[in-house]
Amino acid sequence: MLDKVFRPAEVEPEIYNDWETSGAFAAGRRPDAKPYTIVIPPPNVTGSLHMGHALNNTLQDVLVRFERMRGRDVLWQPGTDHAGIATQMVVERQLAEQGNIGRQDMGRDEFLKRVWSWKEESGGTIINQLRRLGASCDWSRERFTMDEGLSEAVQKVFVDWYRAGLIYKDKRLVNWDPKLLTAISDLEVELREIKGHLWHFRYPIAGEPGRFIVVATTRPETMLGDTAVAVHPDDERYRDLIGKMVELPLTGRQIPIVADNYADPETGSGAVKITPAHDFNDFEVGRRHALPMINILDASAHLNENVPEAYRGMERFKARARVIEDLDALGLLEKIDDHLHSVPHGDRSGVVIEPWLTDQWYVDAATLAKPAIEAVERSQTVFVPRNWEKTYFEWLRNIQPWCISRQLWWGHQIPAWYGPDNKVFVALTEEEAAAEARIHYGKDETLTRDEDVLDTWFSSQLWPFSTLGWPEQTPELKRHYQTDVLVTGFDIIFFWVARMMMSGIYFMEEVPFHTVYIHALVRDEKGQKMSKSKGNVIDPLQLIDEYGADALRFTLTAMAAQGRDIKLSKQRVEGYRNFGTKLWNAYRYCGLNDALNTSGFDPATSRQPVNRWLAGKVMATTATVTEALEAYKFNEAANALYQFVWGDFCDWYLEFTKPLLGGGDETVKAETRGTTAWAMEQILRLLHPFMPFITEYLWRQTHDDLLILADWPLPRTDLADAASGREIEAVIDLITRVRTVRTEMNVPPGAKIAVAVQQSETGAFAALTDQSEVLQPVITRLARIDRVETVESFPRGTVQIPVGEATLGLLLADVIDFDAEKARLRKEIEKANKEMASLDGRLNNPGFVAKAPEAVVEEQRERREEMVQLVATLNEAIVRLDALV
């Protein structure tokens, strides 16, 4: 006998342990089956489960459980990313808290030992959290981007691409973090809106006393590194100045005025200062005009030896104040404007990022992008939704060289060694590099290894094939590459998806996956992005603690509509927890009625219309869920199950069959018990990918095997019975219509009402409810009908509703005080109109619309629309009442 309630906190760990120890997650259990493979987007080894992880991994788990039940040989490949910057910061912070010496004093080898020690002790946190979510990965194959096999793959890719001319060293601008002292990727740059200033300076025209050209900047200190002023070639104001020189204040240098389309005549003065070593756009202008590139900052963002002596060694923001002061003293500060602008900050360090000119290693991404573009153009890989292909194309068609070096210690150290004259030797091992150097120099020379490590994305780009054993030609690689679908977020289409495409096509000569499913963001209930600063972060682990993993999983899948962000609230999760409770109670009811034994029962043998109707509903739901999952329409699959389980099965079928189970016909009882048991078993199978814990627990009450390894329901055309379907749906429609009118007319819930049928239509109505022994009692109970009268014509106070070919009259004159009801409705209309006026006052206020958060404005608009609909509904109710009096 089942307990009255399901206790997820007690049951889920036990069930998960049973799955894992049984080997249910393992690939290779069905060697003759068609493989199905997903590689997990590797979470950072430093990470904890957040709502994005919860959504991403729930959707993957739904797919792998679905395909596992369909008989595929499933591999869900797990693993973690070494997260270069994040992990190094965690360990350095830990060292500081423990009062230990810093990284530089410790030395590289000793520091890396500490990192590995931390990884072994604390690096598995997020993996265990994924287990709590129910993720059915093949944990026996777990990989780490710094493990021996993946490190070998990374070294080979670097060496092969270098020898093919696809990796090279160059001096270019990078996003430089002056606190962490490393280059970082665009994804690690956070743009923050800052209330700053725009300073307008006058640069004197050389040889033309009293003539100036005005430029504006948000970073005055960078003017010390200016090497040109750009104007648009068609700007009449400056045409005569093109080719002339300006005196660059404070520096004693002259710089040219160049014509370039980058300068916008409509913005500011139309003249732009060009600092190629400290601005990405200026860098491109500098290259077009062969301008000098003067780096004025050191790695810590202090001014260096390339500026006048008065500014050397100054911190950048102190130098900014000094430059403004000095230009003002020279009479060259024209004006200062308040200026709201986006300033790049390091997402880890929190400091302002500098575009900085430095030597780094690069990948020729433009060459590698070409076949990756063609593969999507030819639909070898398809994005779902398809609109994300446009984003993919835009990024790849405008791709820049990929900076792959990082000034860190934790990561894959670049396999490059330098001779005494700085000649570089790239090889898989130091011995190979030494051999190449011996040939080059004619003798042994001491080589120094490049201290930098590779960008973390460099190793994770190999994930679909390195995790399967490449560069070794393993059986797993042969069987599971190409993988099937990648489930990921839109923010890493460029950083990860595109790069996996490039490396997969290059090294495996085949795209890494045939489908890329891009899921939406999980936002708070008001549609705002979750952030710690806003205090609106929802912790998935807390939701699991409170409601269970199944409730969270079903919520996320039910809301995962393609292309639409998820507005998540605890109330939603609580609602789907109640759905689990509904399933639990239905199962208990089935058990109490001896309706859980499916042994030897075939629903095709059923004769009762309600049983045949249910069998057809099961098959229709199976088809809908299957097709939806095949099309990655997770919300449609989940909602179809919700409507079927809660509505068709629990609310209608179980109610309809109570008279059958309580009757005296043993044959009908056996058929109904068999149908009920069979339907419950199909429900557990269909629900399992979405709510694996509660379904597995219920399954084991009557089965010795595991539900996770059971078969997915197959379609059966012999269970479709259109006539039974029409008959039962008509009864459901009748009850629903009566209930709707009762609600709209504010009939007290406990009040029973009389209904009338006109004499001329009794035949049609009788045909609808001819199953007197079964359905008439159900109809009268569920619709709360007191009696059915036959009348010549409907009396006043009758609400008429069409039912099949007949018209049914609800006799409400003795139930409702029409005058009082109309008064109540008018009061509700007045109240709604007042709220609408208040909302209009806010929405018609330009100040409110401009200053309030977008989510708040949208919420007000939605509320106003609700009021409009409410007033319309209430007015319709008054019209209906007027017609009854």
Secondary structure, DSSP 8 states (H G I E B T S, - for coil): ---SS--HHHHHHHHHHHHHHHTTT-TTSSTTS-EEEEE----BTT----HHHHHHHHHHHHHHHHHHHTT-EEEEE-EEB--HHHHHHHHHHHHHHTT---HHHH-HHHHHHHHHHHHHHHTTHHHHHHHHHT----GGG-EETTSHHHHHHHHHHHHHHHHTT-EEEEEEEEEEETTTTEEE-GGGEEEEEEEEEEEEEEEEBTT-TT-EEEEEES-GGGGGG--EEEE-TT-GGGGGGTT-EEEETTTTEEEEEEE-TTS-TTSTTSEEEE-TTS-HHHHHHHHHTT------B-TTSBB-TTS-GGGTT-BHHHHHHHHHHHHHHTT-EEEEEEEEEEEEEETTT-SB-EEEEEEEEEE-HHHHHHHHHHHHHTTSSEEESTTHHHHHHHHHHT---EE-EES-SSS-B--EEE-TT--EEE-SSHHHHHHHHHHHHSS----EE---EE-HHHHHTTHHHHTTTTTS--HHHHHH-SEEEEEEEGGGIIIIIIHHHHHHHHHHSS-SEEEEEEE--EE-TTS-B--TTTT----HHHHHHHH-HHHHHHHHHHT--TT--EE--HHHHHHHHHHHHHHHHHHHHHHHTT----TT--GGG--SHHHHHHHHHHHHHHHHHHHHHHTT-HHHHHHHHHIIIIIIIIIIIHHHTHHHHHSS-HHHHHHHHHHHHHHHHHHHHHHTTTSHHHHHHHHTTT-SS-GGGS------GGG--HHHHHHHHHHHHHHHHHHHHHHHTT--TT--EEEEEEGGGHHHHHHHT--TTTHHHHHHHHTTEEEEEEESS--TTEEEEEETTEEEEEE-TTT--HHHHHHHHHHHHHHHHHHHHHHHHHHT-HHHHHHS-HHHHHHHHHHHHHHHHHHHHHHHHHHHHHHH-
